[in-house]
Structure formats: structure tokens, C-alpha cells
Amino acid sequence: MQLAPDLPAGAVGRARQTKNGSQKPPFSHVVQQLAQANDYLSRATDRAGLALPRNA
């Protein structure tokens, strides 16, 4: 039994179609975006003097 028969072989890492036809980015892309947002917010709070201690 195939888990995702609608996906072509080698489709890992590409946008997937949801049941309603919309595109969903691969999970690794979402994680990368969160890491970039976290980095940006960390730098912005550091510059503003609002950063929490790293061990908090």
C-alpha cells in the first residue's frame, strides 16, 4: 500500500497539493522560515536592548 499514491516519485521537498487543491510548502521550508524569523527577532531585540538573558 502506498501512503501517497498521488505524489510522483522523488517529490520529497517539493510543494504538496492539499485535498482542496491549494499548495503547501514542504515542512523543511517552514522550519527554515521560522529559524530566519527567530534570528531576525533575536537581533532586533538585542539592538533595542530588550533581549532576555540567554539562560532565561
Biopython code that builds the backbone (N, CA, C, O; Angstrom):
import numpy as np
from Bio.PDB.StructureBuilder import StructureBuilder

atoms = [
    (1, "MET", "N", (0.839, -1.193, 0.000)),
    (1, "MET", "CA", (0.000, 0.000, 0.000)),
    (1, "MET", "C", (0.876, 1.245, 0.000)),
    (1, "MET", "O", (1.770, 1.368, 0.838)),
    (2, "GLN", "N", (0.638, 2.158, -0.911)),
    (2, "GLN", "CA", (1.379, 3.417, -0.943)),
    (2, "GLN", "C", (0.676, 4.426, -0.047)),
    (2, "GLN", "O", (-0.551, 4.518, -0.027)),
    (3, "LEU", "N", (1.487, 5.186, 0.697)),
    (3, "LEU", "CA", (0.907, 6.185, 1.586)),
    (3, "LEU", "C", (0.418, 7.407, 0.818)),
    (3, "LEU", "O", (-0.593, 8.004, 1.185)),
    (4, "ALA", "N", (1.121, 7.782, -0.238)),
    (4, "ALA", "CA", (0.753, 8.969, -1.009)),
    (4, "ALA", "C", (0.813, 8.646, -2.499)),
    (4, "ALA", "O", (1.744, 9.073, -3.181)),
    (5, "PRO", "N", (-0.163, 7.901, -3.015)),
    (5, "PRO", "CA", (-0.104, 7.500, -4.423)),
    (5, "PRO", "C", (-0.220, 8.661, -5.396)),
    (5, "PRO", "O", (0.140, 8.518, -6.565)),
    (6, "ASP", "N", (-0.718, 9.818, -4.939)),
    (6, "ASP", "CA", (-0.871, 10.961, -5.837)),
    (6, "ASP", "C", (0.425, 11.739, -6.036)),
    (6, "ASP", "O", (0.495, 12.599, -6.914)),
    (7, "LEU", "N", (1.461, 11.449, -5.230)),
    (7, "LEU", "CA", (2.735, 12.155, -5.362)),
    (7, "LEU", "C", (3.674, 11.373, -6.276)),
    (7, "LEU", "O", (3.812, 10.160, -6.118)),
    (8, "PRO", "N", (4.318, 12.041, -7.222)),
    (8, "PRO", "CA", (5.284, 11.342, -8.067)),
    (8, "PRO", "C", (6.516, 10.933, -7.263)),
    (8, "PRO", "O", (6.803, 11.518, -6.218)),
    (9, "ALA", "N", (7.229, 9.949, -7.742)),
    (9, "ALA", "CA", (8.454, 9.522, -7.068)),
    (9, "ALA", "C", (9.429, 10.686, -7.010)),
    (9, "ALA", "O", (9.573, 11.425, -7.983)),
    (10, "GLY", "N", (10.094, 10.852, -5.882)),
    (10, "GLY", "CA", (11.059, 11.929, -5.741)),
    (10, "GLY", "C", (10.424, 13.270, -5.427)),
    (10, "GLY", "O", (11.054, 14.307, -5.634)),
    (11, "ALA", "N", (9.203, 13.277, -4.937)),
    (11, "ALA", "CA", (8.505, 14.537, -4.670)),
    (11, "ALA", "C", (8.832, 15.108, -3.297)),
    (11, "ALA", "O", (8.290, 16.145, -2.917)),
    (12, "VAL", "N", (9.701, 14.453, -2.556)),
    (12, "VAL", "CA", (10.049, 14.949, -1.230)),
    (12, "VAL", "C", (10.729, 16.305, -1.366)),
    (12, "VAL", "O", (11.638, 16.469, -2.180)),
    (13, "GLY", "N", (10.289, 17.275, -0.572)),
    (13, "GLY", "CA", (10.891, 18.595, -0.618)),
    (13, "GLY", "C", (10.217, 19.554, -1.578)),
    (13, "GLY", "O", (10.594, 20.724, -1.646)),
    (14, "ARG", "N", (9.249, 19.094, -2.305)),
    (14, "ARG", "CA", (8.504, 19.986, -3.198)),
    (14, "ARG", "C", (7.168, 20.338, -2.563)),
    (14, "ARG", "O", (6.715, 19.671, -1.632)),
    (15, "ALA", "N", (6.543, 21.392, -3.073)),
    (15, "ALA", "CA", (5.226, 21.777, -2.562)),
    (15, "ALA", "C", (4.235, 20.650, -2.834)),
    (15, "ALA", "O", (4.237, 20.048, -3.907)),
    (16, "ARG", "N", (3.395, 20.379, -1.849)),
    (16, "ARG", "CA", (2.408, 19.317, -1.996)),
    (16, "ARG", "C", (1.022, 19.906, -2.184)),
    (16, "ARG", "O", (0.728, 20.991, -1.682)),
    (17, "GLN", "N", (0.177, 19.196, -2.903)),
    (17, "GLN", "CA", (-1.214, 19.607, -3.075)),
    (17, "GLN", "C", (-2.019, 19.087, -1.901)),
    (17, "GLN", "O", (-1.910, 17.918, -1.531)),
    (18, "THR", "N", (-2.818, 19.950, -1.323)),
    (18, "THR", "CA", (-3.742, 19.508, -0.280)),
    (18, "THR", "C", (-5.015, 19.022, -0.955)),
    (18, "THR", "O", (-5.159, 19.125, -2.174)),
    (19, "LYS", "N", (-5.934, 18.493, -0.161)),
    (19, "LYS", "CA", (-7.160, 17.942, -0.738)),
    (19, "LYS", "C", (-7.985, 18.987, -1.474)),
    (19, "LYS", "O", (-8.661, 18.664, -2.451)),
    (20, "ASN", "N", (-7.941, 20.241, -1.017)),
    (20, "ASN", "CA", (-8.730, 21.272, -1.693)),
    (20, "ASN", "C", (-7.972, 21.916, -2.858)),
    (20, "ASN", "O", (-8.463, 22.870, -3.461)),
    (21, "GLY", "N", (-6.789, 21.407, -3.175)),
    (21, "GLY", "CA", (-6.056, 21.879, -4.340)),
    (21, "GLY", "C", (-5.052, 22.979, -4.072)),
    (21, "GLY", "O", (-4.326, 23.381, -4.981)),
    (22, "SER", "N", (-4.991, 23.482, -2.832)),
    (22, "SER", "CA", (-4.019, 24.538, -2.536)),
    (22, "SER", "C", (-2.633, 23.929, -2.355)),
    (22, "SER", "O", (-2.494, 22.738, -2.077)),
    (23, "GLN", "N", (-1.625, 24.755, -2.516)),
    (23, "GLN", "CA", (-0.246, 24.277, -2.378)),
    (23, "GLN", "C", (0.228, 24.472, -0.948)),
    (23, "GLN", "O", (-0.079, 25.483, -0.315)),
    (24, "LYS", "N", (0.974, 23.505, -0.445)),
    (24, "LYS", "CA", (1.518, 23.564, 0.901)),
    (24, "LYS", "C", (3.028, 23.391, 0.790)),
    (24, "LYS", "O", (3.479, 22.404, 0.207)),
    (25, "PRO", "N", (3.835, 24.321, 1.332)),
    (25, "PRO", "CA", (5.286, 24.164, 1.210)),
    (25, "PRO", "C", (5.773, 22.965, 2.025)),
    (25, "PRO", "O", (5.121, 22.580, 2.995)),
    (26, "PRO", "N", (6.895, 22.377, 1.653)),
    (26, "PRO", "CA", (7.432, 21.262, 2.436)),
    (26, "PRO", "C", (7.808, 21.718, 3.842)),
    (26, "PRO", "O", (8.120, 22.888, 4.066)),
    (27, "PHE", "N", (7.774, 20.781, 4.779)),
    (27, "PHE", "CA", (7.998, 21.104, 6.190)),
    (27, "PHE", "C", (9.350, 21.766, 6.422)),
    (27, "PHE", "O", (9.463, 22.670, 7.250)),
    (28, "SER", "N", (10.372, 21.327, 5.704)),
    (28, "SER", "CA", (11.707, 21.903, 5.902)),
    (28, "SER", "C", (11.724, 23.393, 5.567)),
    (28, "SER", "O", (12.462, 24.161, 6.185)),
    (29, "HIS", "N", (10.921, 23.801, 4.598)),
    (29, "HIS", "CA", (10.843, 25.222, 4.239)),
    (29, "HIS", "C", (10.209, 26.019, 5.381)),
    (29, "HIS", "O", (10.645, 27.129, 5.684)),
    (30, "VAL", "N", (9.191, 25.456, 6.006)),
    (30, "VAL", "CA", (8.529, 26.116, 7.135)),
    (30, "VAL", "C", (9.508, 26.266, 8.292)),
    (30, "VAL", "O", (9.568, 27.320, 8.925)),
    (31, "VAL", "N", (10.272, 25.218, 8.568)),
    (31, "VAL", "CA", (11.261, 25.271, 9.646)),
    (31, "VAL", "C", (12.310, 26.335, 9.349)),
    (31, "VAL", "O", (12.707, 27.077, 10.248)),
    (32, "GLN", "N", (12.761, 26.421, 8.102)),
    (32, "GLN", "CA", (13.761, 27.423, 7.712)),
    (32, "GLN", "C", (13.205, 28.834, 7.901)),
    (32, "GLN", "O", (13.915, 29.720, 8.377)),
    (33, "GLN", "N", (11.948, 29.049, 7.534)),
    (33, "GLN", "CA", (11.342, 30.366, 7.713)),
    (33, "GLN", "C", (11.245, 30.730, 9.190)),
    (33, "GLN", "O", (11.493, 31.877, 9.564)),
    (34, "LEU", "N", (10.886, 29.762, 10.033)),
    (34, "LEU", "CA", (10.811, 30.028, 11.471)),
    (34, "LEU", "C", (12.183, 30.367, 12.036)),
    (34, "LEU", "O", (12.305, 31.255, 12.879)),
    (35, "ALA", "N", (13.210, 29.672, 11.581)),
    (35, "ALA", "CA", (14.568, 29.950, 12.051)),
    (35, "ALA", "C", (14.997, 31.355, 11.649)),
    (35, "ALA", "O", (15.621, 32.063, 12.438)),
    (36, "GLN", "N", (14.667, 31.762, 10.429)),
    (36, "GLN", "CA", (15.017, 33.109, 9.973)),
    (36, "GLN", "C", (14.266, 34.169, 10.773)),
    (36, "GLN", "O", (14.840, 35.195, 11.137)),
    (37, "ALA", "N", (12.989, 33.927, 11.047)),
    (37, "ALA", "CA", (12.205, 34.883, 11.834)),
    (37, "ALA", "C", (12.759, 34.980, 13.249)),
    (37, "ALA", "O", (12.852, 36.073, 13.807)),
    (38, "ASN", "N", (13.125, 33.847, 13.827)),
    (38, "ASN", "CA", (13.686, 33.838, 15.175)),
    (38, "ASN", "C", (15.005, 34.604, 15.218)),
    (38, "ASN", "O", (15.253, 35.365, 16.153)),
    (39, "ASP", "N", (15.842, 34.406, 14.218)),
    (39, "ASP", "CA", (17.121, 35.109, 14.144)),
    (39, "ASP", "C", (16.901, 36.614, 14.030)),
    (39, "ASP", "O", (17.557, 37.400, 14.712)),
    (40, "TYR", "N", (15.978, 37.003, 13.168)),
    (40, "TYR", "CA", (15.674, 38.426, 12.991)),
    (40, "TYR", "C", (15.175, 39.044, 14.298)),
    (40, "TYR", "O", (15.628, 40.117, 14.695)),
    (41, "LEU", "N", (14.246, 38.366, 14.959)),
    (41, "LEU", "CA", (13.696, 38.904, 16.208)),
    (41, "LEU", "C", (14.759, 38.967, 17.300)),
    (41, "LEU", "O", (14.777, 39.909, 18.093)),
    (42, "SER", "N", (15.639, 37.980, 17.347)),
    (42, "SER", "CA", (16.721, 37.996, 18.335)),
    (42, "SER", "C", (17.631, 39.201, 18.120)),
    (42, "SER", "O", (17.993, 39.896, 19.070)),
    (43, "ARG", "N", (17.998, 39.442, 16.859)),
    (43, "ARG", "CA", (18.870, 40.589, 16.563)),
    (43, "ARG", "C", (18.165, 41.908, 16.861)),
    (43, "ARG", "O", (18.774, 42.828, 17.409)),
    (44, "ALA", "N", (16.892, 42.004, 16.506)),
    (44, "ALA", "CA", (16.146, 43.242, 16.727)),
    (44, "ALA", "C", (16.021, 43.541, 18.220)),
    (44, "ALA", "O", (16.172, 44.690, 18.636)),
    (45, "THR", "N", (15.747, 42.522, 19.024)),
    (45, "THR", "CA", (15.620, 42.755, 20.466)),
    (45, "THR", "C", (16.980, 43.061, 21.083)),
    (45, "THR", "O", (17.067, 43.852, 22.022)),
    (46, "ASP", "N", (18.043, 42.446, 20.568)),
    (46, "ASP", "CA", (19.398, 42.771, 21.044)),
    (46, "ASP", "C", (19.712, 44.242, 20.792)),
    (46, "ASP", "O", (20.197, 44.945, 21.679)),
    (47, "ARG", "N", (19.430, 44.701, 19.569)),
    (47, "ARG", "CA", (19.713, 46.097, 19.217)),
    (47, "ARG", "C", (18.886, 47.063, 20.057)),
    (47, "ARG", "O", (19.360, 48.145, 20.403)),
    (48, "ALA", "N", (17.666, 46.684, 20.385)),
    (48, "ALA", "CA", (16.786, 47.565, 21.149)),
    (48, "ALA", "C", (17.057, 47.483, 22.650)),
    (48, "ALA", "O", (16.460, 48.223, 23.432)),
    (49, "GLY", "N", (17.956, 46.586, 23.050)),
    (49, "GLY", "CA", (18.260, 46.433, 24.467)),
    (49, "GLY", "C", (17.172, 45.704, 25.235)),
    (49, "GLY", "O", (17.063, 45.854, 26.452)),
    (50, "LEU", "N", (16.370, 44.922, 24.539)),
    (50, "LEU", "CA", (15.256, 44.222, 25.180)),
    (50, "LEU", "C", (15.501, 42.727, 25.322)),
    (50, "LEU", "O", (14.619, 41.999, 25.776)),
    (51, "ALA", "N", (16.680, 42.262, 24.942)),
    (51, "ALA", "CA", (16.941, 40.827, 24.919)),
    (51, "ALA", "C", (16.942, 40.239, 26.324)),
    (51, "ALA", "O", (17.434, 40.854, 27.270)),
    (52, "LEU", "N", (16.389, 39.050, 26.441)),
    (52, "LEU", "CA", (16.440, 38.313, 27.697)),
    (52, "LEU", "C", (17.803, 37.637, 27.805)),
    (52, "LEU", "O", (18.437, 37.359, 26.788)),
    (53, "PRO", "N", (18.256, 37.372, 29.023)),
    (53, "PRO", "CA", (19.498, 36.595, 29.156)),
    (53, "PRO", "C", (19.341, 35.245, 28.454)),
    (53, "PRO", "O", (18.257, 34.662, 28.469)),
    (54, "ARG", "N", (20.405, 34.751, 27.846)),
    (54, "ARG", "CA", (20.334, 33.513, 27.061)),
    (54, "ARG", "C", (19.908, 32.304, 27.891)),
    (54, "ARG", "O", (19.307, 31.372, 27.357)),
    (55, "ASN", "N", (20.211, 32.308, 29.185)),
    (55, "ASN", "CA", (19.873, 31.146, 30.011)),
    (55, "ASN", "C", (18.519, 31.304, 30.699)),
    (55, "ASN", "O", (18.199, 30.533, 31.604)),
    (56, "ALA", "N", (17.733, 32.271, 30.293)),
    (56, "ALA", "CA", (16.425, 32.501, 30.928)),
    (56, "ALA", "C", (15.421, 31.461, 30.469)),
    (56, "ALA", "O", (14.265, 31.489, 30.893)),
]
sb = StructureBuilder()
sb.init_structure("model")
sb.init_model(0)
sb.init_chain("A")
sb.init_seg("    ")
for serial, (resi, resn, name, xyz) in enumerate(atoms, 1):
    if name == "N":
        sb.init_residue(resn, " ", resi, " ")
    sb.init_atom(name, np.array(xyz, "f"), 0.0, 1.0, " ", f" {name:<3s}", serial, name[0])
structure = sb.get_structure()
